[in-house]
Amino acid sequence: MGRVWEIPVHDSTRVRDVRVAAEAASAVAGLGQERTAAAALVATELATNLLRHADGGRMVLNLVDGPAGGAPSVQLCSLDRGPGIADVGTALRDGFSTAEGSLGAGLGSCRRLANAFHLYSAAGGGTVAAARVDQEAGRTGAPARDEPPAGGITVALDQAEHSGDSWGWVRSGPLVTLLLADGLGHGAKAAHASTAAVEELRAAAHLPPVEMLRRLHTALRRTRGAAAVVAQLDTERRELRFAGVGNAGARLRTGDTWTSLVSHPGIVGAYFPAHVPLRTMPWHADSLLVLHSDGLPSRWSPPDDHALLAREPTVVAATILRDASSPARPVRDDTSVAVLAPDRRTSSHDSRP
């Protein structure tokens, strides 16, 4: 999943680039003609909105696991720092569009065509939209519980084709495990290492975090190796267990307090420490976990906007990436953010019509 498409959108020529990127991502994911057309339309509308309503922004396209770990889906994220959307409800009405030169479909049609569509907008603080297009069209009115409890976003150094960062999540009975891996270095070989870690996660879903990291160490020995952090939520005990090796980090929010979770020095696949500390913490209804690679500054400030923190995990991750990562463009390091929420966060903006 290390393939990344990141397109800055500051003039009309980039709208076509975004559409072409959506078609390319769909081809890599193996989407059929109909779903590829849906992804291209969603991409075009989001990019057009960036120009017409936010004076530009950027689009980030990732491949993510499809429903129930099936064939890949295309995730399209739109990030801007514009004035925000004054009336989100109206903007999401199917067929509503104030953008000259758009296809006239608007955000409402994006929500209808995508299998999942989520949006967060703050007055004067910009807008983040996240859409996911699966292999098959979704069911209109699909319940919110069908959405995964985790989401993330990844960008690459200097807008390269491959990011050395990957993230993934898996469920095994009452256990929900979130993994973020940062392959050593950059480019395709780093992406191979982090992707191998995510693939191994699926086979190790039943293992506790430290044992899982040891299994990843064996699986990554033929790669460059990676930093990796594992967070495992036991939904029955309402308990979170965390362990990490290498330079990747995590923040846990409980109430209004953020706590840093520290990884142990080492490299999974190359140098595995003799002892990896395991941290165990209670998990509450208002808890939120953020995993991130070292592409974020070490002293990044987590958000305190309750409206944002109640949104779907992908939107939270994308907003953190937008607000907390280095302002340098293009970015100077692979960067990924993954978020685990305790339940399916819902609002009128998050669910399908």
C-alpha positions in Angstrom: 0.0 0.0 0.0 3.0 2.3 -0.3 1.9 3.9 -3.5 0.9 7.5 -3.1 -0.5 10.3 -5.3 -0.2 13.8 -3.9 -1.2 16.7 -6.1 -1.1 20.4 -5.1 -4.1 22.1 -6.6 -3.5 25.8 -7.3 -4.7 26.3 -10.8 -7.2 24.7 -13.2 -4.6 22.5 -14.9 -4.2 20.5 -11.8 -7.9 19.4 -11.8 -7.1 17.2 -14.8 -4.0 15.9 -13.0 -6.1 14.9 -10.0 -8.6 13.1 -12.3 -5.7 11.2 -14.0 -4.3 10.3 -10.6 -7.7 8.9 -9.5 -7.8 6.8 -12.7 -4.3 5.5 -12.1 -5.0 4.7 -8.5 -8.1 2.8 -9.6 -6.1 0.8 -12.1 -3.6 -0.2 -9.4 -6.4 -1.1 -7.0 -8.1 -3.2 -9.8 -11.4 -1.2 -9.8 -13.7 -1.8 -12.7 -14.8 0.8 -15.3 -17.9 1.9 -13.3 -16.0 2.4 -10.0 -13.1 4.0 -11.7 -15.5 6.5 -13.2 -16.9 7.2 -9.8 -13.4 7.8 -8.3 -12.6 10.1 -11.2 -15.8 12.2 -10.7 -15.2 12.4 -6.9 -11.6 13.5 -7.5 -12.7 16.1 -10.1 -15.4 17.6 -7.8 -13.1 17.8 -4.8 -10.3 19.4 -6.8 -12.6 21.9 -8.3 -13.9 22.8 -4.9 -10.4 23.5 -3.7 -9.9 26.1 -6.5 -13.3 27.7 -6.3 -13.9 27.9 -2.6 -10.5 27.6 -0.8 -8.1 29.3 -3.2 -6.3 26.0 -3.6 -5.2 23.1 -1.5 -4.0 19.5 -2.1 -5.3 16.1 -2.9 -3.8 12.9 -1.4 -4.8 9.6 -2.9 -3.9 6.3 -1.1 -4.7 2.7 -1.5 -6.4 1.3 1.6 -7.8 -2.1 2.6 -11.3 -2.6 1.3 -14.2 -3.8 3.5 -13.4 -6.8 5.7 -9.8 -6.8 4.4 -10.8 -7.4 0.8 -9.4 -6.0 -2.4 -7.9 -2.5 -2.2 -10.0 0.6 -2.3 -9.1 4.1 -3.4 -9.0 6.8 -0.7 -9.2 10.4 -1.8 -8.5 13.2 0.7 -8.9 16.9 0.0 -7.1 19.3 2.4 -7.3 23.1 2.4 -6.9 26.1 4.7 -9.7 28.1 3.1 -12.6 29.9 4.8 -14.5 26.7 5.5 -18.1 25.8 4.5 -20.7 28.1 6.0 -23.6 25.7 5.5 -22.4 22.1 5.3 -25.9 20.7 5.1 -26.7 22.6 1.9 -23.3 21.9 0.4 -23.9 18.2 0.8 -27.2 18.3 -0.9 -27.0 16.1 -4.0 -26.8 18.3 -7.2 -25.8 21.5 -5.3 -22.8 23.2 -6.7 -21.7 26.8 -6.8 -18.4 26.1 -8.7 -18.3 27.3 -12.3 -16.6 24.6 -14.4 -17.5 21.8 -12.1 -19.5 18.8 -13.4 -22.5 20.1 -11.5 -22.6 17.1 -9.2 -21.2 18.8 -6.0 -20.3 17.2 -2.7 -23.7 15.5 -2.4 -23.0 13.4 -5.5 -19.5 12.6 -4.1 -21.1 11.3 -1.0 -23.6 9.2 -3.1 -20.9 7.8 -5.4 -18.3 7.0 -2.8 -18.7 4.0 -0.5 -17.8 6.3 2.4 -17.6 10.1 2.5 -16.7 12.2 5.5 -16.1 15.9 5.9 -14.9 18.4 8.5 -15.1 22.1 8.1 -14.4 24.9 10.5 -15.2 28.6 9.9 -11.9 30.3 9.0 -10.1 27.0 9.6 -10.4 25.2 6.2 -12.0 21.9 5.2 -10.9 18.3 5.0 -12.9 15.8 3.0 -12.3 12.0 2.7 -13.9 9.7 0.3 -13.4 5.9 -0.2 -14.3 4.1 -3.4 -14.5 0.3 -3.1 -14.6 -2.4 -5.8 -18.4 -2.5 -5.6 -20.9 0.3 -5.2 -22.2 0.7 -1.7 -25.7 0.3 -0.3 -27.6 3.5 0.0 -28.3 4.1 3.7 -25.6 1.8 4.9 -25.4 2.0 8.7 -22.5 3.8 10.4 -21.4 0.7 12.2 -20.2 -0.7 8.8 -17.4 1.8 8.8 -14.0 0.7 10.3 -12.8 2.0 13.7 -9.5 3.1 12.2 -8.4 5.4 9.4 -5.2 7.0 8.2 -3.4 8.9 5.5 0.1 8.7 4.0 2.3 11.1 2.0 5.7 10.7 0.5 9.0 12.6 0.6 9.0 15.2 -2.2 5.7 13.9 -3.7 7.4 10.7 -4.7 5.5 7.7 -6.1 6.1 5.6 -3.0 6.0 6.3 0.7 8.1 4.3 3.1 5.3 4.5 5.6 2.3 2.2 5.8 -0.5 1.5 8.3 -3.2 -1.1 8.7 -5.7 -2.5 11.1 -7.2 -5.9 11.8 -9.8 -7.4 14.0 -9.7 -10.8 15.8 -12.6 -11.5 18.1 -12.7 -8.7 20.7 -9.2 -7.5 19.6 -8.7 -4.5 17.3 -5.1 -3.9 16.4 -3.7 -0.8 14.7 -0.2 -0.9 13.2 2.0 1.9 11.7 5.3 1.0 10.1 8.0 3.3 8.8 10.4 1.6 6.4 14.1 2.5 6.8 15.0 5.2 4.3 12.7 6.3 1.4 11.3 5.0 -1.9 10.2 1.7 -3.2 12.4 -0.4 -0.9 11.3 1.4 2.2 7.7 0.9 1.0 8.4 -2.8 0.5 9.4 -3.1 4.2 6.5 -1.3 5.7 4.0 -3.0 3.4 5.4 -6.4 4.4 4.7 -5.4 8.0 1.1 -4.6 7.3 0.7 -7.9 5.3 2.1 -9.9 8.3 -0.3 -8.1 10.6 -3.2 -9.9 9.0 -1.7 -13.3 9.9 -0.8 -12.2 13.4 -4.0 -10.6 14.5 -4.4 -12.9 17.5 -1.1 -12.1 19.0 -0.4 -9.6 21.8 1.6 -6.5 20.7 5.1 -7.6 21.8 4.8 -11.1 20.3 3.4 -9.4 17.1 6.4 -7.2 16.9 8.7 -10.2 17.2 6.9 -12.0 14.4 7.2 -8.8 12.3 10.9 -8.8 13.0 11.2 -12.3 11.5 9.1 -11.4 8.5 11.1 -8.2 7.7 14.6 -9.7 7.9 14.8 -9.8 4.1 13.8 -6.1 3.9 15.5 -2.9 5.0 13.6 -3.1 8.2 11.3 -0.6 9.8 10.2 1.2 12.8 6.8 -0.2 14.0 4.2 0.7 16.6 1.4 -1.6 17.6 -1.7 -0.6 19.5 -4.2 -3.3 20.5 -7.7 -2.6 21.9 -9.4 -5.3 23.8 -13.0 -4.2 23.4 -14.3 -6.6 26.1 -11.9 -5.4 28.8 -11.8 -1.9 27.5 -8.1 -1.9 27.7 -5.4 -0.6 25.3 -2.0 -2.2 25.0 0.8 -0.5 23.2 4.4 -1.4 22.2 6.7 0.0 19.6 10.3 -0.4 18.3 12.0 2.4 16.4 11.4 6.1 15.7 7.6 6.3 15.5 5.2 7.7 18.0 1.8 7.8 19.5 -0.5 10.0 21.5 -3.5 8.8 23.5 -6.4 11.2 24.4 -8.6 10.6 27.4 -10.9 13.3 28.4 -9.0 16.5 27.6 -5.6 15.1 28.3 -3.1 13.8 25.7 -0.4 11.3 26.8 2.6 10.5 24.7 3.4 6.8 24.2 7.1 6.1 23.6 8.6 3.4 21.5 11.8 1.5 22.3 15.0 2.0 20.3 15.6 -0.6 17.6 14.8 -1.6 14.0 12.2 -4.3 13.3 13.8 -6.7 10.9 17.4 -5.7 11.7 18.0 -5.0 15.3 15.3 -6.1 17.8 15.8 -5.2 21.4 16.0 -7.9 24.0 13.1 -6.4 25.9 10.2 -4.3 24.5 8.1 -2.6 27.2 4.4 -3.1 27.0 2.2 -0.3 28.2 -1.4 -1.0 29.3 -4.0 1.7 29.7 -7.8 1.9 30.2 -9.9 2.7 27.1 -12.9 5.0 27.6 -15.8 6.1 25.5 -14.0 9.4 24.8 -10.5 7.9 24.1 -8.7 8.5 20.8 -5.4 7.1 19.7 -3.0 8.7 17.1 -0.1 6.8 15.7 2.4 8.7 13.5 5.8 8.3 11.8 8.7 10.7 12.4 7.5 12.8 9.5 5.6 14.8 12.1 7.7 17.1 14.2 8.6 15.6 17.6 6.7 18.3 19.4 3.6 18.5 17.3 0.5 19.8 19.0 -2.6 17.5 19.0 -5.9 19.1 18.2 -8.3 20.2 20.9 -11.4 20.8 18.7 -14.1 18.5 20.1 -16.1 18.7 16.8 -13.1 17.4 14.9 -12.2 14.7 17.4 -15.8 13.3 17.1 -15.3 12.8 13.4 -14.5 9.6 11.5 -10.8 8.5 12.0 -9.6 9.2 8.5 -10.8 12.8 8.7 -9.1 13.2 12.1 -5.8 11.7 10.7 -5.9 13.9 7.6 -6.6 17.1 9.6 -3.6 16.2 11.9 -1.4 15.7 8.8 -2.5 19.1 7.4 -2.1 21.0 10.7 0.8 19.3 12.5 3.2 18.3 9.7 6.0 20.5 8.4 4.9 23.5 6.4 7.6 22.7 3.8 6.2 21.9 0.4 6.8 19.3 -0.9 7.2 17.5 2.4 10.8 16.6 3.4 10.0 13.1 4.8 7.5 10.3 4.4 4.7 11.0 6.8 1.8 9.0 8.0 -0.9 9.4 10.6 -3.3 6.6 11.7 -6.2 7.0 14.2 -8.2 4.6 16.3 -11.6 5.6 17.6 -13.5 3.7 20.3 -16.7 3.5 18.2 -18.1 4.7 14.9 -18.3 8.5 15.3 -21.3 9.9 13.5 -22.8 13.1 12.4 -25.0 14.2 9.5 -21.8 14.9 7.6 -20.3 11.5 8.1 -22.9 9.1 6.9 -24.1 8.1 3.5 -27.5 9.5 2.5 
